[in-house]
Amino acid sequence: MRAELTGLGARELRTVADVDAAIATPGVIMIVVNSVCGCAAGKARPGIAIALRHDRRPDLVATVFAGADIDATDRARGYFAPYPPSSPSVGLLRDGKLVFMLQRSDIENRDARQIAERLTAAFDLFCATPATS
């Protein structure tokens, strides 16, 4: 479950310090709150994989794991305010400020392709330049 995202190049954030360091990274950061649920496995992670093939992507892709890295997950969710905690979820932050949020309620009623479409539309809006790799 972790490897599905880290294999796509996502940086694992396992501590509060990891989350804060990622948020301090300039540009657009995507943080995925990963989980063991079926909608994470069958919808969110496959949708993220499709979206990350898009020509525009965040400068940094990172992930926390709900239920395992509890403090890191709580810290990441703090940056997603005013949205309530949800797993799975995806937040896009530009220069530390939340600009886009995809919550579980946005994921559970969509398939992977539809999730990818939502994410790539957000990438087009918020990611300034095409990805180089």
N, CA, C and O atoms as a printed pandas DataFrame, in Angstrom:
     atom_number atom_name residue_name chain_id  residue_number  x_coord  y_coord  z_coord
0              1         N          MET        A               1    0.830   -1.195    0.000
1              2        CA          MET        A               1    0.000    0.000    0.000
2              3         C          MET        A               1    0.873    1.258    0.000
3              4         O          MET        A               1    0.628    2.194   -0.762
4              5         N          ARG        A               2    1.878    1.269    0.849
5              6        CA          ARG        A               2    2.801    2.410    0.841
6              7         C          ARG        A               2    3.574    2.447   -0.472
7              8         O          ARG        A               2    3.767    3.506   -1.069
8              9         N          ALA        A               3    4.015    1.257   -0.910
9             10        CA          ALA        A               3    4.867    1.164   -2.099
10            11         C          ALA        A               3    4.146    1.611   -3.364
11            12         O          ALA        A               3    4.791    2.046   -4.319
12            13         N          GLU        A               4    2.824    1.512   -3.385
13            14        CA          GLU        A               4    2.094    1.971   -4.574
14            15         C          GLU        A               4    2.346    3.451   -4.827
15            16         O          GLU        A               4    2.446    3.872   -5.979
16            17         N          LEU        A               5    2.450    4.236   -3.775
17            18        CA          LEU        A               5    2.697    5.672   -3.947
18            19         C          LEU        A               5    4.181    5.999   -3.991
19            20         O          LEU        A               5    4.606    6.828   -4.795
20            21         N          THR        A               6    4.973    5.366   -3.143
21            22        CA          THR        A               6    6.409    5.668   -3.174
22            23         C          THR        A               6    7.012    5.197   -4.493
23            24         O          THR        A               6    7.973    5.793   -4.981
24            25         N          GLY        A               7    6.465    4.144   -5.070
25            26        CA          GLY        A               7    6.919    3.680   -6.370
26            27         C          GLY        A               7    6.635    4.668   -7.495
27            28         O          GLY        A               7    7.253    4.609   -8.558
28            29         N          LEU        A               8    5.699    5.571   -7.250
29            30        CA          LEU        A               8    5.389    6.635   -8.213
30            31         C          LEU        A               8    6.233    7.884   -7.963
31            32         O          LEU        A               8    6.110    8.884   -8.671
32            33         N          GLY        A               9    7.090    7.809   -6.946
33            34        CA          GLY        A               9    7.943    8.949   -6.624
34            35         C          GLY        A               9    7.479    9.781   -5.452
35            36         O          GLY        A               9    8.080   10.811   -5.148
36            37         N          ALA        A              10    6.412    9.349   -4.782
37            38        CA          ALA        A              10    5.928   10.099   -3.618
38            39         C          ALA        A              10    6.912    9.950   -2.461
39            40         O          ALA        A              10    7.416    8.859   -2.193
40            41         N          ARG        A              11    7.172   11.054   -1.787
41            42        CA          ARG        A              11    8.032   11.052   -0.602
42            43         C          ARG        A              11    7.176   10.710    0.603
43            44         O          ARG        A              11    6.145   11.334    0.851
44            45         N          GLU        A              12    7.621    9.711    1.344
45            46        CA          GLU        A              12    6.908    9.331    2.547
46            47         C          GLU        A              12    7.211   10.316    3.662
47            48         O          GLU        A              12    8.372   10.617    3.942
48            49         N          LEU        A              13    6.167   10.811    4.291
49            50        CA          LEU        A              13    6.292   11.725    5.418
50            51         C          LEU        A              13    5.842   10.959    6.655
51            52         O          LEU        A              13    4.650   10.712    6.838
52            53         N          ARG        A              14    6.785   10.588    7.494
53            54        CA          ARG        A              14    6.462    9.716    8.620
54            55         C          ARG        A              14    6.458   10.443    9.954
55            56         O          ARG        A              14    6.021    9.884   10.960
56            57         N          THR        A              15    6.942   11.693    9.977
57            58        CA          THR        A              15    6.989   12.467   11.224
58            59         C          THR        A              15    6.422   13.856   10.981
59            60         O          THR        A              15    6.254   14.286    9.840
60            61         N          VAL        A              16    6.132   14.541   12.067
61            62        CA          VAL        A              16    5.681   15.926   11.988
62            63         C          VAL        A              16    6.735   16.780   11.289
63            64         O          VAL        A              16    6.409   17.622   10.452
64            65         N          ALA        A              17    7.993   16.558   11.637
65            66        CA          ALA        A              17    9.083   17.321   11.004
66            67         C          ALA        A              17    9.135   17.077    9.497
67            68         O          ALA        A              17    9.397   18.004    8.730
68            69         N          ASP        A              18    8.890   15.841    9.068
69            70        CA          ASP        A              18    8.849   15.540    7.630
70            71         C          ASP        A              18    7.757   16.341    6.937
71            72         O          ASP        A              18    7.970   16.894    5.858
72            73         N          VAL        A              19    6.584   16.401    7.567
73            74        CA          VAL        A              19    5.458   17.135    6.983
74            75         C          VAL        A              19    5.792   18.619    6.900
75            76         O          VAL        A              19    5.599   19.238    5.854
76            77         N          ASP        A              20    6.284   19.187    7.974
77            78        CA          ASP        A              20    6.607   20.615    7.980
78            79         C          ASP        A              20    7.681   20.952    6.949
79            80         O          ASP        A              20    7.614   21.997    6.301
80            81         N          ALA        A              21    8.665   20.079    6.796
81            82        CA          ALA        A              21    9.722   20.309    5.801
82            83         C          ALA        A              21    9.140   20.258    4.393
83            84         O          ALA        A              21    9.512   21.067    3.543
84            85         N          ALA        A              22    8.244   19.327    4.138
85            86        CA          ALA        A              22    7.614   19.243    2.814
86            87         C          ALA        A              22    6.785   20.492    2.530
87            88         O          ALA        A              22    6.846   21.045    1.432
88            89         N          ILE        A              23    6.024   20.928    3.505
89            90        CA          ILE        A              23    5.182   22.111    3.325
90            91         C          ILE        A              23    6.040   23.342    3.045
91            92         O          ILE        A              23    5.609   24.236    2.317
92            93         N          ALA        A              24    7.229   23.403    3.601
93            94        CA          ALA        A              24    8.127   24.540    3.397
94            95         C          ALA        A              24    8.776   24.545    2.013
95            96         O          ALA        A              24    9.408   25.528    1.627
96            97         N          THR        A              25    8.623   23.450    1.270
97            98        CA          THR        A              25    9.176   23.374   -0.081
98            99         C          THR        A              25    8.447   24.369   -0.976
99           100         O          THR        A              25    7.217   24.394   -0.995
100          101         N          PRO        A              26    9.191   25.190   -1.717
101          102        CA          PRO        A              26    8.521   26.139   -2.622
102          103         C          PRO        A              26    7.764   25.414   -3.732
103          104         O          PRO        A              26    8.116   24.303   -4.127
104          105         N          GLY        A              27    6.732   26.062   -4.214
105          106        CA          GLY        A              27    5.980   25.511   -5.328
106          107         C          GLY        A              27    4.731   24.794   -4.880
107          108         O          GLY        A              27    4.176   25.076   -3.819
108          109         N          VAL        A              28    4.296   23.854   -5.713
109          110        CA          VAL        A              28    3.063   23.111   -5.468
110          111         C          VAL        A              28    3.419   21.733   -4.928
111          112         O          VAL        A              28    4.213   20.996   -5.512
112          113         N          ILE        A              29    2.797   21.408   -3.778
113          114        CA          ILE        A              29    3.012   20.134   -3.124
114          115         C          ILE        A              29    1.677   19.400   -3.084
115          116         O          ILE        A              29    0.649   19.978   -2.731
116          117         N          MET        A              30    1.705   18.133   -3.445
117          118        CA          MET        A              30    0.524   17.285   -3.308
118          119         C          MET        A              30    0.796   16.330   -2.158
119          120         O          MET        A              30    1.787   15.600   -2.162
120          121         N          ILE        A              31   -0.095   16.343   -1.172
121          122        CA          ILE        A              31    0.015   15.396   -0.066
122          123         C          ILE        A              31   -1.185   14.465   -0.126
123          124         O          ILE        A              31   -2.336   14.901   -0.120
124          125         N          VAL        A              32   -0.888   13.175   -0.184
125          126        CA          VAL        A              32   -1.907   12.136   -0.208
126          127         C          VAL        A              32   -2.006   11.529    1.180
127          128         O          VAL        A              32   -1.004   11.089    1.745
128          129         N          VAL        A              33   -3.211   11.504    1.731
129          130        CA          VAL        A              33   -3.461   10.756    2.957
130          131         C          VAL        A              33   -3.889    9.365    2.505
131          132         O          VAL        A              33   -5.026    9.157    2.082
132          133         N          ASN        A              34   -2.978    8.434    2.601
133          134        CA          ASN        A              34   -3.182    7.067    2.155
134          135         C          ASN        A              34   -3.861    6.277    3.274
135          136         O          ASN        A              34   -3.777    6.652    4.444
136          137         N          SER        A              35   -4.530    5.187    2.912
137          138        CA          SER        A              35   -5.153    4.325    3.921
138          139         C          SER        A              35   -5.321    2.915    3.371
139          140         O          SER        A              35   -5.036    2.647    2.203
140          141         N          VAL        A              36   -5.787    2.022    4.233
141          142        CA          VAL        A              36   -5.964    0.630    3.854
142          143         C          VAL        A              36   -7.338    0.334    3.275
143          144         O          VAL        A              36   -7.602   -0.806    2.894
144          145         N          CYS        A              37   -8.206    1.308    3.199
145          146        CA          CYS        A              37   -9.579    1.062    2.768
146          147         C          CYS        A              37   -9.651    0.705    1.280
147          148         O          CYS        A              37   -8.717    0.942    0.515
148          149         N          GLY        A              38  -10.770    0.140    0.909
149          150        CA          GLY        A              38  -10.978   -0.279   -0.474
150          151         C          GLY        A              38  -10.976    0.867   -1.466
151          152         O          GLY        A              38  -10.500    0.706   -2.590
152          153         N          CYS        A              39  -11.499    2.025   -1.075
153          154        CA          CYS        A              39  -11.518    3.131   -2.035
154          155         C          CYS        A              39  -10.120    3.717   -2.248
155          156         O          CYS        A              39   -9.856    4.320   -3.288
156          157         N          ALA        A              40   -9.240    3.548   -1.289
157          158        CA          ALA        A              40   -7.843    3.956   -1.503
158          159         C          ALA        A              40   -7.182    2.998   -2.479
159          160         O          ALA        A              40   -6.475    3.419   -3.395
160          161         N          ALA        A              41   -7.415    1.712   -2.279
161          162        CA          ALA        A              41   -6.777    0.689   -3.115
162          163         C          ALA        A              41   -7.340    0.646   -4.520
163          164         O          ALA        A              41   -6.585    0.536   -5.486
164          165         N          GLY        A              42   -8.649    0.731   -4.648
165          166        CA          GLY        A              42   -9.277    0.545   -5.950
166          167         C          GLY        A              42   -9.543    1.807   -6.730
167          168         O          GLY        A              42   -9.818    1.752   -7.928
168          169         N          LYS        A              43   -9.466    2.959   -6.058
169          170        CA          LYS        A              43   -9.817    4.211   -6.730
170          171         C          LYS        A              43   -8.744    5.279   -6.591
171          172         O          LYS        A              43   -8.218    5.775   -7.588
172          173         N          ALA        A              44   -8.419    5.634   -5.341
173          174        CA          ALA        A              44   -7.510    6.769   -5.121
174          175         C          ALA        A              44   -6.109    6.509   -5.666
175          176         O          ALA        A              44   -5.616    7.278   -6.491
176          177         N          ARG        A              45   -5.462    5.436   -5.214
177          178        CA          ARG        A              45   -4.085    5.191   -5.664
178          179         C          ARG        A              45   -3.999    4.975   -7.170
179          180         O          ARG        A              45   -3.095    5.525   -7.799
180          181         N          PRO        A              46   -4.905    4.193   -7.784
181          182        CA          PRO        A              46   -4.846    4.080   -9.249
182          183         C          PRO        A              46   -5.111    5.420   -9.954
183          184         O          PRO        A              46   -4.489    5.717  -10.974
184          185         N          GLY        A              47   -6.018    6.214   -9.419
185          186        CA          GLY        A              47   -6.294    7.532  -10.002
186          187         C          GLY        A              47   -5.094    8.457   -9.901
187          188         O          GLY        A              47   -4.793    9.197  -10.838
188          189         N          ILE        A              48   -4.416    8.416   -8.778
189          190        CA          ILE        A              48   -3.205    9.222   -8.591
190          191         C          ILE        A              48   -2.128    8.771   -9.574
191          192         O          ILE        A              48   -1.433    9.600  -10.161
192          193         N          ALA        A              49   -1.990    7.460   -9.752
193          194        CA          ALA        A              49   -0.992    6.939  -10.699
194          195         C          ALA        A              49   -1.259    7.456  -12.108
195          196         O          ALA        A              49   -0.328    7.849  -12.811
196          197         N          ILE        A              50   -2.503    7.457  -12.516
197          198        CA          ILE        A              50   -2.858    7.976  -13.844
198          199         C          ILE        A              50   -2.547    9.466  -13.908
199          200         O          ILE        A              50   -1.941    9.932  -14.872
200          201         N          ALA        A              51   -2.954   10.208  -12.899
201          202        CA          ALA        A              51   -2.766   11.667  -12.888
202          203         C          ALA        A              51   -1.293   12.048  -12.953
203          204         O          ALA        A              51   -0.935   13.047  -13.577
204          205         N          LEU        A              52   -0.448   11.267  -12.319
205          206        CA          LEU        A              52    0.977   11.609  -12.294
206          207         C          LEU        A              52    1.676   11.357  -13.630
207          208         O          LEU        A              52    2.860   11.661  -13.777
208          209         N          ARG        A              53    0.960   10.811  -14.588
209          210        CA          ARG        A              53    1.497   10.692  -15.949
210          211         C          ARG        A              53    1.187   11.941  -16.781
211          212         O          ARG        A              53    1.638   12.060  -17.920
212          213         N          HIS        A              54    0.425   12.857  -16.212
213          214        CA          HIS        A              54    0.036   14.101  -16.883
214          215         C          HIS        A              54    1.275   14.978  -17.110
215          216         O          HIS        A              54    2.256   14.881  -16.373
216          217         N          ASP        A              55    1.218   15.822  -18.121
217          218        CA          ASP        A              55    2.393   16.654  -18.425
218          219         C          ASP        A              55    2.633   17.747  -17.394
219          220         O          ASP        A              55    3.741   18.281  -17.335
220          221         N          ARG        A              56    1.660   18.098  -16.593
221          222        CA          ARG        A              56    1.852   19.039  -15.488
222          223         C          ARG        A              56    1.622   18.281  -14.194
223          224         O          ARG        A              56    0.623   17.583  -14.025
224          225         N          ARG        A              57    2.577   18.440  -13.285
225          226        CA          ARG        A              57    2.483   17.749  -12.000
226          227         C          ARG        A              57    2.985   18.671  -10.897
227          228         O          ARG        A              57    3.663   19.662  -11.169
228          229         N          PRO        A              58    2.655   18.345   -9.664
229          230        CA          PRO        A              58    3.181   19.125   -8.539
230          231         C          PRO        A              58    4.707   19.038   -8.484
231          232         O          PRO        A              58    5.310   18.096   -9.000
232          233         N          ASP        A              59    5.314   20.035   -7.850
233          234        CA          ASP        A              59    6.761   20.043   -7.664
234          235         C          ASP        A              59    7.207   18.943   -6.705
235          236         O          ASP        A              59    8.311   18.412   -6.826
236          237         N          LEU        A              60    6.346   18.610   -5.761
237          238        CA          LEU        A              60    6.630   17.550   -4.798
238          239         C          LEU        A              60    5.351   16.758   -4.571
239          240         O          LEU        A              60    4.280   17.330   -4.369
240          241         N          VAL        A              61    5.475   15.442   -4.606
241          242        CA          VAL        A              61    4.375   14.541   -4.260
242          243         C          VAL        A              61    4.798   13.825   -2.988
243          244         O          VAL        A              61    5.888   13.257   -2.913
244          245         N          ALA        A              62    3.930   13.858   -1.996
245          246        CA          ALA        A              62    4.259   13.265   -0.704
246          247         C          ALA        A              62    3.044   12.504   -0.177
247          248         O          ALA        A              62    1.923   12.687   -0.650
248          249         N          THR        A              63    3.292   11.655    0.803
249          250        CA          THR        A              63    2.211   10.856    1.361
250          251         C          THR        A              63    2.410   10.615    2.853
251          252         O          THR        A              63    3.530   10.463    3.341
252          253         N          VAL        A              64    1.296   10.587    3.549
253          254        CA          VAL        A              64    1.243   10.146    4.944
254          255         C          VAL        A              64    0.297    8.951    4.980
255          256         O          VAL        A              64   -0.568    8.810    4.115
256          257         N          PHE        A              65    0.464    8.100    5.975
257          258        CA          PHE        A              65   -0.369    6.905    6.043
258          259         C          PHE        A              65   -1.249    6.959    7.286
259          260         O          PHE        A              65   -0.767    6.852    8.413
260          261         N          ALA        A              66   -2.558    7.129    7.054
261          262        CA          ALA        A              66   -3.516    7.202    8.157
262          263         C          ALA        A              66   -3.524    5.890    8.927
263          264         O          ALA        A              66   -3.500    4.811    8.334
264          265         N          GLY        A              67   -3.557    5.987   10.224
265          266        CA          GLY        A              67   -3.600    4.810   11.076
266          267         C          GLY        A              67   -2.234    4.242   11.405
267          268         O          GLY        A              67   -2.118    3.392   12.288
268          269         N          ALA        A              68   -1.198    4.694   10.716
269          270        CA          ALA        A              68    0.157    4.201   10.982
270          271         C          ALA        A              68    1.056    5.343   11.432
271          272         O          ALA        A              68    1.657    5.286   12.505
272          273         N          ASP        A              69    1.141    6.365   10.616
273          274        CA          ASP        A              69    1.962    7.538   10.955
274          275         C          ASP        A              69    1.019    8.616   11.485
275          276         O          ASP        A              69    0.752    9.619   10.822
276          277         N          ILE        A              70    0.528    8.382   12.685
277          278        CA          ILE        A              70   -0.574    9.167   13.240
278          279         C          ILE        A              70   -0.215   10.638   13.395
279          280         O          ILE        A              70   -0.984   11.497   12.963
280          281         N          ASP        A              71    0.915   10.953   13.991
281          282        CA          ASP        A              71    1.282   12.357   14.197
282          283         C          ASP        A              71    1.514   13.072   12.870
283          284         O          ASP        A              71    1.100   14.219   12.704
284          285         N          ALA        A              72    2.165   12.409   11.934
285          286        CA          ALA        A              72    2.399   13.012   10.612
286          287         C          ALA        A              72    1.071   13.236    9.885
287          288         O          ALA        A              72    0.873   14.271    9.248
288          289         N          THR        A              73    0.178   12.276    9.983
289          290        CA          THR        A              73   -1.130   12.408    9.335
290          291         C          THR        A              73   -1.916   13.561    9.954
291          292         O          THR        A              73   -2.526   14.353    9.236
292          293         N          ASP        A              74   -1.904   13.657   11.274
293          294        CA          ASP        A              74   -2.605   14.761   11.943
294          295         C          ASP        A              74   -2.032   16.113   11.517
295          296         O          ASP        A              74   -2.783   17.064   11.300
296          297         N          ARG        A              75   -0.713   16.200   11.396
297          298        CA          ARG        A              75   -0.084   17.458   10.988
298          299         C          ARG        A              75   -0.495   17.804    9.548
299          300         O          ARG        A              75   -0.857   18.945    9.261
300          301         N          ALA        A              76   -0.437   16.824    8.653
301          302        CA          ALA        A              76   -0.842   17.080    7.263
302          303         C          ALA        A              76   -2.289   17.541    7.205
303          304         O          ALA        A              76   -2.615   18.492    6.494
304          305         N          ARG        A              77   -3.151   16.872    7.947
305          306        CA          ARG        A              77   -4.568   17.263    7.959
306          307         C          ARG        A              77   -4.753   18.671    8.502
307          308         O          ARG        A              77   -5.690   19.367    8.111
308          309         N          GLY        A              78   -3.880   19.095    9.387
309          310        CA          GLY        A              78   -3.945   20.463    9.893
310          311         C          GLY        A              78   -3.766   21.491    8.786
311          312         O          GLY        A              78   -4.354   22.571    8.837
312          313         N          TYR        A              79   -2.969   21.166    7.800
313          314        CA          TYR        A              79   -2.771   22.055    6.652
314          315         C          TYR        A              79   -3.960   22.038    5.692
315          316         O          TYR        A              79   -4.069   22.893    4.813
316          317         N          PHE        A              80   -4.851   21.058    5.868
317          318        CA          PHE        A              80   -6.016   20.939    4.997
318          319         C          PHE        A              80   -7.242   21.676    5.538
319          320         O          PHE        A              80   -8.314   21.600    4.939
320          321         N          ALA        A              81   -7.103   22.382    6.654
321          322        CA          ALA        A              81   -8.237   23.118    7.236
322          323         C          ALA        A              81   -8.794   24.087    6.190
323          324         O          ALA        A              81   -8.026   24.681    5.433
324          325         N          PRO        A              82  -10.086   24.250    6.141
325          326        CA          PRO        A              82  -11.121   23.849    7.091
326          327         C          PRO        A              82  -11.746   22.486    6.800
327          328         O          PRO        A              82  -12.770   22.145    7.392
328          329         N          TYR        A              83  -11.153   21.706    5.906
329          330        CA          TYR        A              83  -11.724   20.403    5.584
330          331         C          TYR        A              83  -11.542   19.435    6.742
331          332         O          TYR        A              83  -10.481   19.412    7.366
332          333         N          PRO        A              84  -12.565   18.634    7.040
333          334        CA          PRO        A              84  -12.439   17.658    8.123
334          335         C          PRO        A              84  -11.530   16.505    7.700
335          336         O          PRO        A              84  -11.330   16.280    6.507
336          337         N          PRO        A              85  -10.982   15.778    8.665
337          338        CA          PRO        A              85  -10.128   14.634    8.346
338          339         C          PRO        A              85  -10.876   13.613    7.497
339          340         O          PRO        A              85  -12.038   13.300    7.757
340          341         N          SER        A              86  -10.191   13.099    6.480
341          342        CA          SER        A              86  -10.767   12.023    5.676
342          343         C          SER        A              86   -9.636   11.198    5.086
343          344         O          SER        A              86   -8.558   11.706    4.780
344          345         N          SER        A              87   -9.915    9.917    4.938
345          346        CA          SER        A              87   -8.944    8.996    4.361
346          347         C          SER        A              87   -9.684    8.105    3.372
347          348         O          SER        A              87  -10.702    7.505    3.716
348          349         N          PRO        A              88   -9.189    8.018    2.172
349          350        CA          PRO        A              88   -8.060    8.749    1.619
350          351         C          PRO        A              88   -8.464   10.176    1.290
351          352         O          PRO        A              88   -9.647   10.514    1.253
352          353         N          SER        A              89   -7.462   11.000    1.055
353          354        CA          SER        A              89   -7.696   12.364    0.599
354          355         C          SER        A              89   -6.421   12.879   -0.051
355          356         O          SER        A              89   -5.338   12.325    0.133
356          357         N          VAL        A              90   -6.579   13.951   -0.815
357          358        CA          VAL        A              90   -5.450   14.550   -1.519
358          359         C          VAL        A              90   -5.573   16.053   -1.405
359          360         O          VAL        A              90   -6.611   16.627   -1.735
360          361         N          GLY        A              91   -4.510   16.691   -0.937
361          362        CA          GLY        A              91   -4.487   18.150   -0.874
362          363         C          GLY        A              91   -3.358   18.684   -1.739
363          364         O          GLY        A              91   -2.259   18.132   -1.760
364          365         N          LEU        A              92   -3.645   19.766   -2.451
365          366        CA          LEU        A              92   -2.608   20.491   -3.193
366          367         C          LEU        A              92   -2.377   21.798   -2.458
367          368         O          LEU        A              92   -3.314   22.543   -2.172
368          369         N          LEU        A              93   -1.120   22.060   -2.159
369          370        CA          LEU        A              93   -0.751   23.298   -1.478
370          371         C          LEU        A              93    0.256   24.044   -2.342
371          372         O          LEU        A              93    1.191   23.450   -2.880
372          373         N          ARG        A              94    0.060   25.321   -2.466
373          374        CA          ARG        A              94    1.020   26.169   -3.165
374          375         C          ARG        A              94    1.632   27.092   -2.136
375          376         O          ARG        A              94    0.942   27.863   -1.471
376          377         N          ASP        A              95    2.957   26.993   -2.021
377          378        CA          ASP        A              95    3.687   27.810   -1.055
378          379         C          ASP        A              95    3.049   27.734    0.334
379          380         O          ASP        A              95    2.911   28.740    1.032
380          381         N          GLY        A              96    2.663   26.507    0.715
381          382        CA          GLY        A              96    2.137   26.254    2.050
382          383         C          GLY        A              96    0.665   26.517    2.259
383          384         O          GLY        A              96    0.154   26.290    3.355
384          385         N          LYS        A              97   -0.038   26.992    1.235
385          386        CA          LYS        A              97   -1.471   27.300    1.373
386          387         C          LYS        A              97   -2.292   26.328    0.530
387          388         O          LYS        A              97   -1.983   26.083   -0.637
388          389         N          LEU        A              98   -3.336   25.781    1.136
389          390        CA          LEU        A              98   -4.202   24.830    0.453
390          391         C          LEU        A              98   -4.921   25.514   -0.711
391          392         O          LEU        A              98   -5.555   26.556   -0.539
392          393         N          VAL        A              99   -4.811   24.907   -1.903
393          394        CA          VAL        A              99   -5.472   25.462   -3.088
394          395         C          VAL        A              99   -6.472   24.486   -3.704
395          396         O          VAL        A              99   -7.302   24.885   -4.521
396          397         N          PHE        A             100   -6.399   23.209   -3.320
397          398        CA          PHE        A             100   -7.302   22.196   -3.878
398          399         C          PHE        A             100   -7.391   21.040   -2.895
399          400         O          PHE        A             100   -6.399   20.663   -2.271
400          401         N          MET        A             101   -8.587   20.483   -2.766
401          402        CA          MET        A             101   -8.784   19.361   -1.841
402          403         C          MET        A             101   -9.695   18.330   -2.485
403          404         O          MET        A             101  -10.737   18.663   -3.048
404          405         N          LEU        A             102   -9.288   17.089   -2.393
405          406        CA          LEU        A             102  -10.085   15.954   -2.841
406          407         C          LEU        A             102  -10.283   15.071   -1.618
407          408         O          LEU        A             102   -9.336   14.453   -1.131
408          409         N          GLN        A             103  -11.511   15.012   -1.126
409          410        CA          GLN        A             103  -11.804   14.257    0.087
410          411         C          GLN        A             103  -12.341   12.870   -0.248
411          412         O          GLN        A             103  -12.643   12.564   -1.401
412          413         N          ARG        A             104  -12.452   12.054    0.767
413          414        CA          ARG        A             104  -12.996   10.708    0.577
414          415         C          ARG        A             104  -14.344   10.764   -0.137
415          416         O          ARG        A             104  -14.614    9.943   -1.013
416          417         N          SER        A             105  -15.183   11.717    0.225
417          418        CA          SER        A             105  -16.498   11.825   -0.411
418          419         C          SER        A             105  -16.389   12.128   -1.909
419          420         O          SER        A             105  -17.306   11.823   -2.672
420          421         N          ASP        A             106  -15.281   12.721   -2.327
421          422        CA          ASP        A             106  -15.033   12.980   -3.745
422          423         C          ASP        A             106  -14.453   11.753   -4.439
423          424         O          ASP        A             106  -14.481   11.659   -5.666
424          425         N          ILE        A             107  -13.933   10.819   -3.664
425          426        CA          ILE        A             107  -13.252    9.636   -4.193
426          427         C          ILE        A             107  -14.176    8.429   -4.270
427          428         O          ILE        A             107  -14.182    7.714   -5.272
428          429         N          GLU        A             108  -14.954    8.199   -3.220
429          430        CA          GLU        A             108  -15.680    6.939   -3.118
430          431         C          GLU        A             108  -16.763    6.747   -4.174
431          432         O          GLU        A             108  -17.169    5.612   -4.427
432          433         N          ASN        A             109  -17.243    7.822   -4.799
433          434        CA          ASN        A             109  -18.283    7.693   -5.823
434          435         C          ASN        A             109  -17.744    7.897   -7.237
435          436         O          ASN        A             109  -18.517    8.107   -8.171
436          437         N          ARG        A             110  -16.419    7.835   -7.400
437          438        CA          ARG        A             110  -15.796    7.995   -8.707
438          439         C          ARG        A             110  -14.870    6.812   -8.962
439          440         O          ARG        A             110  -14.426    6.137   -8.033
440          441         N          ASP        A             111  -14.591    6.579  -10.234
441          442        CA          ASP        A             111  -13.597    5.549  -10.547
442          443         C          ASP        A             111  -12.230    6.214  -10.709
443          444         O          ASP        A             111  -12.116    7.439  -10.651
444          445         N          ALA        A             112  -11.199    5.397  -10.911
445          446        CA          ALA        A             112   -9.831    5.903  -10.974
446          447         C          ALA        A             112   -9.664    6.955  -12.074
447          448         O          ALA        A             112   -9.003    7.971  -11.859
448          449         N          ARG        A             113  -10.249    6.724  -13.233
449          450        CA          ARG        A             113  -10.126    7.677  -14.342
450          451         C          ARG        A             113  -10.763    9.028  -13.966
451          452         O          ARG        A             113  -10.190   10.077  -14.260
452          453         N          GLN        A             114  -11.909    9.013  -13.335
453          454        CA          GLN        A             114  -12.560   10.260  -12.930
454          455         C          GLN        A             114  -11.748   10.995  -11.870
455          456         O          GLN        A             114  -11.675   12.224  -11.883
456          457         N          ILE        A             115  -11.144   10.255  -10.961
457          458        CA          ILE        A             115  -10.275   10.871   -9.953
458          459         C          ILE        A             115   -9.077   11.505  -10.633
459          460         O          ILE        A             115   -8.696   12.629  -10.304
460          461         N          ALA        A             116   -8.482   10.794  -11.579
461          462        CA          ALA        A             116   -7.346   11.344  -12.336
462          463         C          ALA        A             116   -7.755   12.618  -13.069
463          464         O          ALA        A             116   -6.985   13.577  -13.116
464          465         N          GLU        A             117   -8.941   12.637  -13.633
465          466        CA          GLU        A             117   -9.413   13.839  -14.333
466          467         C          GLU        A             117   -9.537   15.025  -13.390
467          468         O          GLU        A             117   -9.163   16.143  -13.746
468          469         N          ARG        A             118  -10.058   14.793  -12.195
469          470        CA          ARG        A             118  -10.150   15.872  -11.194
470          471         C          ARG        A             118   -8.768   16.381  -10.822
471          472         O          ARG        A             118   -8.544   17.588  -10.731
472          473         N          LEU        A             119   -7.837   15.447  -10.607
473          474        CA          LEU        A             119   -6.482   15.841  -10.223
474          475         C          LEU        A             119   -5.765   16.569  -11.362
475          476         O          LEU        A             119   -5.123   17.593  -11.132
476          477         N          THR        A             120   -5.868   16.058  -12.568
477          478        CA          THR        A             120   -5.152   16.714  -13.672
478          479         C          THR        A             120   -5.726   18.097  -13.962
479          480         O          THR        A             120   -4.990   18.998  -14.364
480          481         N          ALA        A             121   -7.023   18.273  -13.764
481          482        CA          ALA        A             121   -7.604   19.614  -13.911
482          483         C          ALA        A             121   -6.990   20.557  -12.869
483          484         O          ALA        A             121   -6.688   21.711  -13.172
484          485         N          ALA        A             122   -6.811   20.066  -11.655
485          486        CA          ALA        A             122   -6.173   20.877  -10.607
486          487         C          ALA        A             122   -4.708   21.131  -10.948
487          488         O          ALA        A             122   -4.207   22.234  -10.732
488          489         N          PHE        A             123   -4.016   20.121  -11.478
489          490        CA          PHE        A             123   -2.622   20.318  -11.890
490          491         C          PHE        A             123   -2.532   21.418  -12.944
491          492         O          PHE        A             123   -1.647   22.271  -12.892
492          493         N          ASP        A             124   -3.458   21.387  -13.899
493          494        CA          ASP        A             124   -3.447   22.406  -14.954
494          495         C          ASP        A             124   -3.655   23.807  -14.388
495          496         O          ASP        A             124   -3.082   24.775  -14.886
496          497         N          LEU        A             125   -4.470   23.911  -13.354
497          498        CA          LEU        A             125   -4.731   25.216  -12.731
498          499         C          LEU        A             125   -3.577   25.708  -11.862
499          500         O          LEU        A             125   -3.258   26.897  -11.861
500          501         N          PHE        A             126   -2.954   24.794  -11.126
501          502        CA          PHE        A             126   -2.038   25.225  -10.077
502          503         C          PHE        A             126   -0.555   24.909  -10.313
503          504         O          PHE        A             126    0.309   25.496   -9.662
504          505         N          CYS        A             127   -0.263   24.015  -11.212
505          506        CA          CYS        A             127    1.132   23.659  -11.487
506          507         C          CYS        A             127    1.586   24.469  -12.692
507          508         O          CYS        A             127    1.127   24.246  -13.812
508          509         N          ALA        A             128    2.476   25.396  -12.455
509          510        CA          ALA        A             128    2.821   26.427  -13.437
510          511         C          ALA        A             128    3.507   25.909  -14.693
511          512         O          ALA        A             128    3.234   26.405  -15.785
512          513         N          THR        A             129    4.371   24.945  -14.567
513          514        CA          THR        A             129    5.127   24.512  -15.741
514          515         C          THR        A             129    5.031   23.006  -15.909
515          516         O          THR        A             129    4.828   22.281  -14.935
516          517         N          PRO        A             130    5.174   22.533  -17.131
517          518        CA          PRO        A             130    5.156   21.080  -17.340
518          519         C          PRO        A             130    6.271   20.390  -16.571
519          520         O          PRO        A             130    7.343   20.955  -16.354
520          521         N          ALA        A             131    5.999   19.173  -16.170
521          522        CA          ALA        A             131    6.991   18.379  -15.441
522          523         C          ALA        A             131    8.155   18.048  -16.358
523          524         O          ALA        A             131    7.983   17.923  -17.571
524          525         N          THR        A             132    9.334   17.906  -15.781
525          526        CA          THR        A             132   10.524   17.624  -16.575
526          527         C          THR        A             132   10.848   16.147  -16.602
527          528         O          THR        A             132   11.702   15.730  -17.383
528          529         N          SER        A             133   10.209   15.350  -15.789
529          530        CA          SER        A             133   10.485   13.899  -15.821
530          531         C          SER        A             133    9.221   13.108  -15.727
531          532         O          SER        A             133    9.261   11.878  -15.739
